[in-house]
Structures are given as C-alpha cells and as structure tokens.
Amino acid sequence: MKATALLIAALGASLFFGASDSWVYVHSGVSITNGAPVNVKALKQSLDGDFFWFTQGGKTYVVSDAASLERVRDLYAPILALPQSEVAARIDALNASTGKQLAALAEELVRTGKARPAP
C-alpha cells in the first residue's frame, strides 16, 4: 500500500481536475495528491497527524476528524488496493472517478462546517 500511495503521489496532477483544484490526503505519513501541484512537505510541517487538505473556490481547507478522514480513505480504496504494477495503467480512469467524488465530498465538508480554513 505504501509503495502504491507513493507512486500515486509521484504521478502528480491529473488532467481531470480544474487548474486550481487540489486535494491532499495524508495518512500515517504517506501522502496522496490529486489536482494542481501542492507543497506537501510544507503541509506536513504545518499540520499534525492525518488530514485531508483541499482547495475550493480559491480558499484552502483542512479536515482532520476521524469520520471525515475515513470517508476520504474509502474514496481512495480502489487505488490503494491495486498492485503497484497496475497503478500506472489505470491511474487516469481511477483519478477521474475519485476526483469527482473528492470534489463532492469537499463541497459537503465545507457546507456542513466540518472543513475549517487551512493555516
């Protein structure tokens, strides 16, 4: 799982997201990124533990409650379940699907107040 997550992070931005949309999920020190480039190292230094950081409407947000993070983890489950040898071949299709779901979840988290402005 760790090697797969690192490969996903290394693949960088997906063509399926808007130029300013970004999502970063950090779990047990491993990060997965989607969308526009983000300085993940700086985020990890400024935020403790596991988190979901994202941009929406030009604003940045962070979520760290366990229930929301479990929902994010569930969205990434199909990618994380793949053997590393299959990730590259299927990443674009998986990112397209995951990106749409992440965008919807991010909107919900902002609307319900579970996402707070990121530092």
C-alpha positions in Angstrom: 0.0 0.0 0.0 2.7 2.5 0.9 4.6 2.0 -2.4 1.3 2.4 -4.3 0.5 5.6 -2.5 3.9 7.0 -3.1 3.6 6.1 -6.8 0.2 7.9 -7.0 1.8 11.0 -5.3 4.7 10.9 -7.8 2.4 10.8 -10.8 1.3 14.4 -9.8 -1.6 16.3 -11.2 -4.4 14.7 -13.1 -5.8 16.2 -16.2 -9.3 15.6 -14.9 -9.3 18.5 -12.3 -9.6 22.2 -12.7 -6.3 24.1 -12.8 -6.8 25.4 -9.3 -8.4 22.3 -7.6 -6.1 20.3 -5.3 -6.6 17.6 -2.8 -4.0 16.1 -0.4 -4.7 13.2 1.8 -2.1 12.3 4.5 -2.4 9.1 6.4 0.3 7.6 8.6 2.8 10.0 7.0 2.0 8.8 3.4 0.5 11.4 1.1 -1.7 11.1 -1.9 -2.2 14.2 -4.1 -4.7 15.0 -6.9 -5.0 18.1 -8.9 -2.8 21.2 -9.1 0.7 20.9 -7.6 0.9 21.4 -3.8 3.9 21.7 -1.5 3.1 18.6 0.5 6.2 18.8 2.6 5.2 22.3 3.9 1.6 21.0 4.6 3.0 18.1 6.6 5.2 20.5 8.6 2.3 22.8 9.4 -0.4 20.2 10.2 -0.1 17.4 12.7 -1.3 13.8 12.1 -3.6 12.6 9.5 -5.5 15.2 7.4 -7.4 16.0 4.2 -6.4 19.4 2.7 -8.1 20.8 -0.3 -8.8 24.0 -2.2 -12.3 25.1 -3.2 -13.3 28.5 -4.7 -9.8 29.9 -4.2 -9.9 29.1 -0.5 -8.0 26.3 1.3 -9.5 24.0 3.9 -8.4 21.2 6.1 -10.3 18.3 7.7 -8.9 16.1 10.5 -11.9 14.4 12.2 -11.8 10.6 12.1 -15.2 10.2 10.4 -14.4 12.5 7.5 -10.9 11.0 7.1 -12.5 7.5 6.9 -14.7 8.8 4.0 -11.7 10.1 2.2 -9.8 6.9 2.7 -12.8 5.0 1.4 -12.7 7.1 -1.8 -9.0 6.2 -2.3 -9.6 2.5 -1.5 -9.8 1.3 -5.2 -6.5 3.0 -6.0 -4.8 1.7 -2.8 -6.0 -1.8 -3.4 -4.3 -2.1 -6.8 -0.9 -3.9 -7.1 1.7 -1.3 -7.9 2.2 -2.8 -11.4 -1.4 -1.9 -12.3 -1.5 1.6 -10.9 0.1 3.4 -13.9 -2.1 1.7 -16.4 -5.3 2.6 -14.6 -4.5 5.8 -12.8 -6.2 8.2 -15.2 -9.6 6.5 -15.1 -9.3 6.0 -11.3 -8.3 9.6 -10.7 -11.2 10.9 -12.8 -13.7 8.9 -10.7 -12.0 9.7 -7.4 -11.6 13.4 -8.3 -15.3 13.8 -8.9 -16.1 12.1 -5.6 -13.5 14.2 -3.8 -14.9 17.4 -5.2 -18.4 16.4 -4.0 -17.1 15.4 -0.5 -15.1 18.7 -0.2 -18.3 20.7 -1.0 -20.2 18.8 1.6 -17.5 19.2 4.3 -17.4 23.0 3.7 -21.2 23.3 3.6 -21.6 21.3 6.9 -18.8 23.1 8.7 -16.5 20.1 9.1 -13.8 21.7 7.0 -12.0 24.6 8.6 -9.9 27.2 6.9 -6.3 25.9 6.5 -3.5 27.8 8.1 
